[in-house]
Amino acid sequence: MGLYFEEFTPGETYHTQGRTITECDIVSFAGLSGDYNPLHTDYEFAHRSRFKKRIAHGALTFSVLTGFWDQLGIIRETVVAFYGVDSMRFIQPVFIGDTLSASITVERKEERKTDGLVTLYNEMKTQRKQSVMVCTAVLLMKKHP
């Protein structure tokens, strides 16, 4: 069971385990999303790009982050809804073979009548401790019954 709104503490930080991005992840995400941009799917095109190899979709990187939220268990069965993203930046590309992990810090809370908003500052890094994505996301959380 996840944390209820009242149990989140501003300033508290959670750290995830790693997850390696594979070619299968990128191909599957392209099929799921319909985003077949050649930067993600075409070896030769990507090789001629500034990145020199295929990169993961930014939306795939964000999706891995949402999986991290669930895997931590902090929102399991207590999240009402994903409320939105106030800001998101993709700082560096994510390549096949990169292992991502996240630091997730409770930034603030906003109590509402029947639930509450929890704002999380998220930073995704590679195995080289290189920041690849940051975002501020807001979750609508249950209050204690």
Phi, psi and omega in degrees: 000136181282186179274143172276163181313313184295338185273350176281137181239118177306136182096342179289137182238138177246146178238135182265167169282176180270159174216124182273131178278127182250167174300321179299321177301313183292315179296317179296318180293322176301315179294320181292316185272337186082007180268095180258031178310133184296342174299334181262329194242349186242108183304311184295315179299312181296324179298328179275351182279175178296339182274338177071357175199169182295147179240155176285150174298141173301319180295331175293316178300316178296320179297322176299320178300315180297327174294322177299319178305313181293316182298328176295335180085001186285342180240001184298120178069001178243350176280135176271314182196156169280116187275327177153180178240125179276330176203149178208133178225134174257107192274319180221155178289155173252128183252160173303130181098346176289139175255118183263146170216167184225149166250129185234116184245131176289116183271314179198168178228147176227111182284140174236175186302310186248355183203195179204153177262131177242123179260126182245130171267126186239135174230122177261134179230158175271178177298341178269011181064023179270124179290129180244337180204140170229147175201157173247115184243150181240130179243139174270118188245149175291151169268163175305138179295000000 
